[in-house]
Amino acid sequence: MSDSAAETVEQTGSGHVSGSDGYPEEYRLLELTPEVAAQLDADTTFVVRGRDTDSAVLIDATEHAYAMHTAHTSNSMYLLTRDNGQLTLRTKLHQVFDLQPTRPQVRARVLEVLKWDTRGAFRGTEFEYTDSVTNESVTNGERVTDTVLDQHVQAGHAHVRRVLDDVLAFRHNATGHWRVLDAGYACDLLRIILATHVERDWPLDALHGDTVYSALHAESPHILREVVDAVLRR
């Protein structure tokens, strides 16, 4: 949109109008739902998610998703901007985008993206093979970061994070890469946590990341804090 106020009119009325027959500038009009319009008035930030092959989805501040569909109009609409009393013709439109509530397949897309990392499920740092110089995994494949998830998953951050927790994924703090925990490794770690809880007679409110990680790390320095947190969240 232009920095100046934009409006659609059928007639130019009085005043000078400038423009060209070629309509060199491209604009798209978006028809807002009352809920989205109310958030827009409150200066809320919106994001549009989707791959090039996806239908675009708008995510609002409350994590609701709206599919953006093209609606054709029978009459032409002219888009003008007003600047210092002068109207400038920007383009002629025959279609608008409307918003329809949708429920994208977030879980399926998250699982698809996580599988791009060909290292497979995380079974502990002792099973990770890295280059001694670059400290990068020697296995080829996509590294799944927050940016990659934003590009391919049509949902807000909070929704994606809930799905990641549900599929037992964790974000490696040193690299920023998301990995899925091996189910067997997670179960073994949970058994160790519960055994340590009984052995040390911890109260229930002590069963949190700091206490558990400190106890486990003293015995097994290779255990990652973020892995412990992922298991406790489950």
Backbone hydrogen bonds, N-H to C=O, Kabsch-Sander energy under -0.5 kcal/mol:
donor,donor_aa,acceptor,acceptor_aa,energy
7,E,80,L,-1.8
9,V,78,Y,-1.7
18,S,87,L,-1.9
23,Y,20,S,-1.2
25,E,90,R,-0.8
27,Y,25,E,-0.5
29,L,95,Q,-0.5
31,E,29,L,-0.5
31,E,97,F,-3.6
32,L,30,L,-0.7
37,A,33,T,-2.8
38,A,34,P,-2.1
39,Q,35,E,-1.6
40,L,36,V,-2.2
41,D,37,A,-2.0
42,A,38,A,-0.9
43,D,40,L,-1.7
44,T,39,Q,-1.7
47,V,59,I,-1.8
49,R,57,V,-2.9
54,D,51,R,-1.2
57,V,49,R,-2.0
58,L,66,Y,-3.0
59,I,47,V,-3.2
60,D,64,H,-2.2
63,E,60,D,-1.8
65,A,102,T,-0.5
66,Y,58,L,-2.3
67,A,100,Q,-3.1
68,M,56,A,-2.4
69,H,67,A,-0.8
69,H,98,D,-2.5
71,A,96,V,-3.5
73,T,94,H,-3.0
77,M,93,L,-2.4
78,Y,9,V,-1.2
79,L,91,T,-2.7
80,L,7,E,-2.0
80,L,78,Y,-0.6
81,T,88,T,-1.9
82,R,5,A,-1.2
83,D,86,Q,-2.5
86,Q,83,D,-1.7
87,L,16,H,-2.1
88,T,81,T,-2.6
89,L,18,S,-4.2
89,L,87,L,-0.5
90,R,79,L,-3.1
90,R,88,T,-0.5
91,T,79,L,-1.2
93,L,77,M,-3.7
96,V,71,A,-2.7
97,F,29,L,-3.1
98,D,69,H,-2.8
99,L,31,E,-0.7
100,Q,67,A,-2.1
102,T,65,A,-2.2
106,V,104,P,-2.1
109,R,105,Q,-1.9
110,V,106,V,-2.7
111,L,107,R,-2.5
112,E,108,A,-2.0
113,V,109,R,-2.4
114,L,110,V,-2.5
115,K,111,L,-1.4
116,W,113,V,-1.6
117,D,114,L,-1.2
118,T,116,W,-1.1
120,G,117,D,-1.6
122,F,180,V,-3.3
127,F,124,G,-1.7
128,E,125,T,-1.5
129,Y,127,F,-0.5
130,T,128,E,-0.6
131,D,136,E,-2.9
135,N,131,D,-2.2
138,V,129,Y,-1.7
142,E,116,W,-1.4
144,V,142,E,-0.6
145,T,143,R,-0.8
149,L,145,T,-2.1
150,D,146,D,-2.4
151,Q,147,T,-1.9
152,H,148,V,-1.2
153,V,149,L,-2.5
154,Q,152,H,-0.5
155,A,153,V,-1.7
160,V,156,G,-2.4
161,R,157,H,-2.6
162,R,158,A,-1.9
163,V,159,H,-1.8
164,L,160,V,-2.5
165,D,161,R,-2.3
166,D,162,R,-2.0
167,V,163,V,-2.0
168,L,165,D,-1.2
169,A,164,L,-2.7
170,F,179,R,-2.7
172,H,170,F,-0.6
172,H,177,H,-3.2
173,N,171,R,-0.5
175,T,172,H,-0.6
176,G,172,H,-3.3
178,W,144,V,-3.4
179,R,170,F,-2.6
181,L,168,L,-3.0
182,D,122,F,-2.7
186,A,182,D,-2.6
187,C,183,A,-2.3
188,D,184,G,-2.4
189,L,185,Y,-2.4
190,L,186,A,-2.3
191,R,187,C,-2.3
192,I,188,D,-2.0
193,I,189,L,-2.3
194,L,190,L,-2.6
195,A,191,R,-2.5
196,T,192,I,-2.5
197,H,193,I,-2.2
198,V,194,L,-2.1
199,E,195,A,-2.8
200,R,196,T,-2.4
201,D,197,H,-0.5
201,D,198,V,-0.6
202,W,197,H,-1.8
206,A,203,P,-1.9
207,L,204,L,-1.5
208,H,206,A,-2.2
212,V,208,H,-2.5
213,Y,209,G,-2.7
214,S,210,D,-2.1
215,A,211,T,-1.9
216,L,212,V,-2.5
217,H,213,Y,-3.1
218,A,214,S,-1.3
219,E,215,A,-0.8
219,E,216,L,-0.5
220,S,216,L,-3.2
223,I,220,S,-1.8
228,V,224,L,-1.9
229,D,225,R,-2.3
230,A,226,E,-1.8
231,V,227,V,-2.2
232,L,228,V,-2.3
233,R,229,D,-2.1
234,R,230,A,-1.0
